[in-house]
Amino acid sequence: MNQRYLILFSLSGLILSLDQLLKRVVLTAWQNQAEHILIPGFLTGVLKHNNGFAFGLLQHAPKQLQEIFFIAVPAFALVLIVLIFIKLQDDQMLTSVALTTIFSGAIGNLLDRIKYGHVIDFLEFHWKGTPLLPPFNIADISIILGVVLMFINTFQQNKKMAIDQGSSK
């Protein structure tokens, strides 16, 4: 089996399993409690139902627009990621990992929308008692990690191209 597909299936399985398992645990165990201190002064566990987009965006948009947007956009993105993934070369491992983490996170949050009508968020960073970001989940972390890896990959590719062009002169 091609290494890219091994990465896709194994890493996706791991991320999706962890995301969905933790969401299930949180839904079961944290129903009646407002907060759980995970790392004092830094990370709190909170059960939030996110009806919006990433970090609560579009939470107050009309329901019909939300339904179309929250199913169509992730579905389109997933198809696009798969099409890009298929075209990758075997030596593009960082891109494979980045696309896999984005893909997995998108599926995790899409599953929530299909099952619950909203995304389950349960982590919140704090600094000196003030939330730094809106609540998030493992799928969100996976998406952000993938985007960061894509930036790193792009930077490395541009640097390599500049070095190759410089040495060819």
C-alpha positions in Angstrom: 0.0 0.0 0.0 1.2 3.5 -0.9 2.6 5.4 2.2 0.3 8.3 1.5 -2.8 6.1 1.9 -1.3 4.4 5.0 -0.9 7.9 6.5 -4.4 8.9 5.5 -6.2 5.8 6.9 -4.2 5.3 10.1 -3.9 9.0 11.1 -7.5 9.7 10.1 -8.6 6.7 12.1 -6.6 7.8 15.2 -7.8 11.5 15.0 -11.5 10.6 14.4 -11.5 8.0 17.1 -9.9 10.3 19.7 -12.2 13.2 18.7 -15.4 11.2 18.8 -14.5 9.3 21.9 -13.6 12.4 23.9 -16.8 14.1 22.7 -18.8 11.1 23.9 -17.0 11.1 27.3 -17.6 14.8 27.7 -21.3 14.5 26.8 -21.8 11.7 29.3 -19.6 12.9 32.2 -19.9 16.7 32.1 -23.6 17.2 31.6 -24.3 19.0 34.9 -21.1 20.7 35.6 -20.1 24.1 34.1 -16.2 23.8 34.2 -13.4 21.4 34.9 -10.0 22.7 35.6 -7.6 20.6 33.5 -4.4 22.7 33.8 -4.9 25.4 36.5 -4.8 28.9 35.0 -4.4 27.7 31.5 -6.8 24.9 30.3 -10.4 24.4 31.3 -12.9 21.8 30.2 -16.3 23.2 29.3 -19.2 21.6 27.5 -20.4 23.9 24.7 -22.6 23.3 21.8 -21.3 25.4 18.9 -24.0 26.3 16.4 -21.6 28.5 14.5 -18.6 27.9 12.3 -15.0 27.8 13.6 -14.7 29.6 16.9 -18.5 30.4 16.9 -18.5 32.4 13.7 -22.0 32.6 12.0 -23.6 31.5 15.2 -26.3 34.1 14.8 -26.9 33.6 11.0 -30.3 32.5 9.9 -30.9 28.7 10.5 -31.4 27.9 6.8 -28.2 29.6 5.8 -26.3 27.7 8.6 -27.7 24.4 7.4 -26.6 24.9 3.9 -23.3 26.4 4.8 -22.3 23.9 7.5 -23.0 20.9 5.3 -22.1 22.2 1.8 -18.8 23.9 2.7 -17.3 20.9 4.6 -18.5 18.5 1.9 -16.9 20.6 -0.8 -13.7 21.0 1.2 -13.5 17.2 1.8 -13.9 16.5 -1.9 -11.2 19.1 -2.7 -8.8 17.6 -0.2 -9.3 14.1 -1.6 -8.7 15.3 -5.1 -5.5 17.1 -4.0 -4.4 14.1 -2.0 -4.8 11.8 -5.0 -2.5 14.0 -7.1 0.3 14.1 -4.5 3.6 12.5 -5.2 5.1 9.8 -2.9 7.8 12.2 -1.6 5.2 14.8 -0.4 4.8 13.3 3.1 4.4 16.6 5.0 1.6 17.6 2.6 0.0 14.2 3.1 0.0 14.6 6.9 -1.3 18.1 6.7 -4.1 17.2 4.4 -5.0 14.2 6.5 -5.2 16.2 9.7 -7.4 18.8 8.0 -9.5 16.1 6.4 -9.9 14.2 9.8 -10.9 17.4 11.7 -13.4 18.4 9.1 -15.0 14.9 9.2 -15.1 15.0 13.0 -17.0 18.3 13.1 -19.2 17.3 10.2 -20.2 14.1 12.1 -21.2 16.3 15.1 -23.4 18.5 12.9 -25.1 15.4 11.3 -25.6 13.6 14.7 -26.4 16.6 17.0 -27.1 19.6 14.8 -24.1 21.4 16.3 -20.4 20.8 17.1 -19.4 19.6 20.6 -16.6 21.9 21.9 -15.0 21.1 25.3 -11.6 22.8 25.7 -10.9 26.4 26.5 -7.5 28.2 27.0 -7.3 30.8 29.8 -4.7 33.3 30.8 -5.2 34.9 34.2 -8.8 33.9 34.3 -9.7 35.3 30.8 -10.5 33.0 27.9 -7.9 33.4 25.1 -10.0 31.6 22.5 -13.6 30.4 22.2 -14.1 26.7 23.2 -12.7 24.1 20.7 -12.2 20.4 20.3 -9.8 17.8 19.0 -11.1 18.2 15.4 -10.4 21.9 15.6 -6.9 21.2 16.9 -6.4 18.8 14.0 -7.5 21.3 11.4 -5.3 24.0 12.8 -2.3 21.6 13.0 -2.9 20.7 9.3 -3.0 24.4 8.3 0.3 25.1 10.2 1.9 22.1 8.6 0.8 23.4 5.1 2.4 26.8 5.9 5.6 25.1 7.1 5.6 23.0 3.9 5.1 26.0 1.7 7.9 27.9 3.4 10.3 24.9 3.0 9.4 24.5 -0.6 9.9 28.3 -1.3 13.2 28.2 0.5 14.3 25.1 -1.5 13.3 26.7 -4.8 15.2 29.9 -3.9 18.3 27.9 -3.0 18.0 25.8 -6.2 17.6 29.0 -8.3 20.6 30.6 -6.6 22.8 27.7 -7.2 21.8 27.4 -10.9 23.1 31.0 -11.7 
